[in-house]
Amino acid sequence: MSDYSEVCLKTFLKDQGKLFDEPVAGTLEEAEAFLEDCMAVVVDSLDEVREYFEEEGVDMDGLDHDELEGVSEVFPLPDGKYLIVEG
């Protein structure tokens, strides 16, 4: 496996519909390959999610933590981390 944990891959498979109209992966291996191809990142907190988007030039200043967590590119993980996938 890569830098993406099994729980991360399973979360992406389960919730990919919030970002994509059609599934982009059907297995853990496909999810891993997709996330690697689009250079998805895992961060430890919503503050790091905000920092990531700011570094990418996306203004997130008006969003509170709940709104930021609801952004379609942000996948909350069961361990409290966040997967960021730019579609």
Rosetta silent file (secondary structure, phi, psi, omega in degrees, C-alpha in Angstrom):
SEQUENCE: MSDYSEVCLKTFLKDQGKLFDEPVAGTLEEAEAFLEDCMAVVVDSLDEVREYFEEEGVDMDGLDHDELEGVSEVFPLPDGKYLIVEG
SCORE:     score description
SCORE:     0.000 S_00000001
   1 L     0.000  165.650 -177.557    0.000    0.000    0.000 S_00000001
   2 L   -97.197 -151.085  178.496    0.948    3.615   -0.383 S_00000001
   3 L   -74.456   -8.850 -178.369    0.743    6.596    1.931 S_00000001
   4 L   -93.413  123.582  179.915   -3.045    6.198    2.062 S_00000001
   5 L   -69.587  164.184  178.680   -4.319    4.025    4.905 S_00000001
   6 H   -62.003  -39.981  178.903   -6.965    1.388    4.311 S_00000001
   7 H   -64.639  -35.569  176.741   -9.513    3.480    6.224 S_00000001
   8 H   -63.706  -47.522 -179.539   -8.657    6.454    4.001 S_00000001
   9 H   -64.144  -42.148  179.450   -9.199    4.403    0.843 S_00000001
  10 H   -65.583  -39.571  177.704  -12.459    2.932    2.151 S_00000001
  11 H   -62.756  -44.611  178.717  -13.733    6.389    3.100 S_00000001
  12 H   -62.063  -45.375  179.195  -12.942    7.704   -0.365 S_00000001
  13 H   -58.492  -44.103 -176.968  -14.672    4.741   -2.036 S_00000001
  14 H   -68.479  -38.633 -171.096  -17.767    5.207    0.135 S_00000001
  15 H  -107.733    6.758 -175.580  -17.985    9.002   -0.233 S_00000001
  16 H   -58.875  -22.450  179.684  -16.575    9.670   -3.719 S_00000001
  17 H   -65.196  -18.206  178.343  -20.070   10.585   -4.936 S_00000001
  18 H   -74.575  -17.755 -179.635  -19.908   13.905   -3.078 S_00000001
  19 L  -111.248  -32.124 -174.919  -17.174   15.044   -5.465 S_00000001
  20 L  -121.193  142.181  179.171  -17.784   13.041   -8.648 S_00000001
  21 L   -67.909  -34.552  179.415  -20.995   12.356  -10.587 S_00000001
  22 L  -124.610  150.857  178.955  -19.848    8.834  -11.426 S_00000001
  23 L   -58.935  137.645  176.818  -17.564    6.510   -9.442 S_00000001
  24 L  -102.297   -9.587  179.983  -13.886    6.925  -10.280 S_00000001
  25 L  -151.889  146.244  179.452  -12.849    3.806   -8.356 S_00000001
  26 L  -121.734  -13.519 -179.951  -14.477    0.534   -7.391 S_00000001
  27 L  -130.522  166.604  176.731  -11.738   -1.236   -5.441 S_00000001
  28 H   -59.412  -39.861 -179.143   -9.130   -0.257   -2.878 S_00000001
  29 H   -64.735  -42.339  177.830   -6.439   -0.620   -5.538 S_00000001
  30 H   -66.054  -38.949  178.163   -8.311    1.663   -7.961 S_00000001
  31 H   -62.993  -44.090  179.390   -8.898    4.207   -5.193 S_00000001
  32 H   -61.107  -46.395  179.762   -5.224    4.165   -4.299 S_00000001
  33 H   -62.547  -42.042  179.812   -4.166    4.645   -7.926 S_00000001
  34 H   -63.624  -47.207 -179.097   -6.656    7.470   -8.400 S_00000001
  35 H   -63.255  -37.556  176.551   -5.583    9.297   -5.247 S_00000001
  36 H   -65.431  -43.441 -178.651   -1.925    8.946   -6.218 S_00000001
  37 H   -62.160  -38.356 -178.623   -2.625   10.242   -9.739 S_00000001
  38 L   -94.661    8.186  176.229   -4.413   13.347   -8.490 S_00000001
  39 L    54.795   45.590  176.404   -1.887   13.830   -5.683 S_00000001
  40 L   -63.713  150.856 -178.672   -4.494   13.791   -2.930 S_00000001
  41 E  -125.318  152.451  173.725   -3.191   14.693    0.503 S_00000001
  42 E  -112.933  128.825  178.604   -4.026   13.692    4.058 S_00000001
  43 E  -123.062  163.578 -172.074   -3.781   16.377    6.724 S_00000001
  44 L   -87.639  -17.261 -173.988   -4.189   16.248   10.495 S_00000001
  45 L  -155.569  166.953  175.607   -6.690   19.043   11.145 S_00000001
  46 H   -66.663  -29.276  175.335   -9.139   21.515    9.647 S_00000001
  47 H   -61.798  -39.070  177.687   -6.540   24.235   10.208 S_00000001
  48 H   -71.396  -30.458  174.229   -4.244   22.283    7.873 S_00000001
  49 H   -62.341  -47.450  179.499   -7.120   21.926    5.383 S_00000001
  50 H   -60.625  -44.249  178.693   -7.476   25.717    5.411 S_00000001
  51 H   -60.921  -41.549  179.750   -3.699   26.161    5.003 S_00000001
  52 H   -58.784  -49.951 -178.047   -3.683   23.727    2.064 S_00000001
  53 H   -66.142  -36.798  177.221   -6.381   25.653    0.210 S_00000001
  54 H   -63.138  -40.565  177.300   -4.729   28.996    0.968 S_00000001
  55 H   -64.320  -29.320  178.495   -1.456   27.682   -0.475 S_00000001
  56 L   -83.891   -2.118  178.057   -3.419   26.646   -3.569 S_00000001
  57 L    86.656   15.674  179.114   -4.807   30.181   -3.858 S_00000001
  58 L   -98.073  124.793 -178.575   -8.356   29.340   -2.758 S_00000001
  59 L   -80.901  114.900  179.023   -9.884   31.877   -0.355 S_00000001
  60 L  -115.524   14.729 -174.408  -11.500   30.035    2.562 S_00000001
  61 L   -59.409  -34.229 -176.075  -11.587   32.985    4.991 S_00000001
  62 L   -81.977   -4.738 -175.872  -15.383   33.189    5.121 S_00000001
  63 L   -95.508  133.388  172.787  -15.899   29.528    5.987 S_00000001
  64 L   -83.197  178.917 -175.398  -16.218   28.272    9.542 S_00000001
  65 H   -61.202  -40.336  179.822  -14.946   24.789   10.483 S_00000001
  66 H   -64.325  -43.020  179.059  -18.277   23.070    9.745 S_00000001
  67 H   -66.262  -40.292  179.621  -18.517   24.680    6.306 S_00000001
  68 H   -63.437  -41.072  178.512  -14.877   23.878    5.567 S_00000001
  69 H   -65.646  -24.676 -179.139  -15.443   20.241    6.519 S_00000001
  70 L   -87.608   -4.509  178.446  -18.398   20.178    4.099 S_00000001
  71 L   -60.521  136.412 -172.459  -16.414   21.307    1.047 S_00000001
  72 L   -59.397  -25.705  179.580  -16.770   18.586   -1.613 S_00000001
  73 L   -81.737   -7.362 -175.673  -12.996   18.093   -1.902 S_00000001
  74 E  -104.697  123.161  179.590  -12.640   17.418    1.834 S_00000001
  75 E  -114.460  105.132  176.431  -13.238   13.902    3.136 S_00000001
  76 E   -65.150  134.017 -179.726  -13.302   13.636    6.950 S_00000001
  77 L  -102.210  151.671 -177.933  -11.643   10.398    8.057 S_00000001
  78 L   -58.700  -24.091 -178.273  -12.711    8.343   11.093 S_00000001
  79 L   -87.399    7.411  177.907   -9.347    8.941   12.793 S_00000001
  80 L    92.369   -5.404  176.433   -9.872   12.717   12.828 S_00000001
  81 L   -87.870  178.552 -178.197   -7.660   13.429    9.805 S_00000001
  82 E  -136.604  134.310  173.931   -8.835   14.783    6.457 S_00000001
  83 E   -97.126  130.133  177.593   -8.310   13.613    2.899 S_00000001
  84 E  -113.951  121.641 -177.999   -8.210   16.413    0.330 S_00000001
  85 L  -124.341  118.475  176.389   -8.966   15.394   -3.264 S_00000001
  86 L   -93.929  116.545 -173.218   -8.993   17.961   -6.036 S_00000001
  87 L   -81.828    0.000    0.000  -11.349   16.667   -8.724 S_00000001
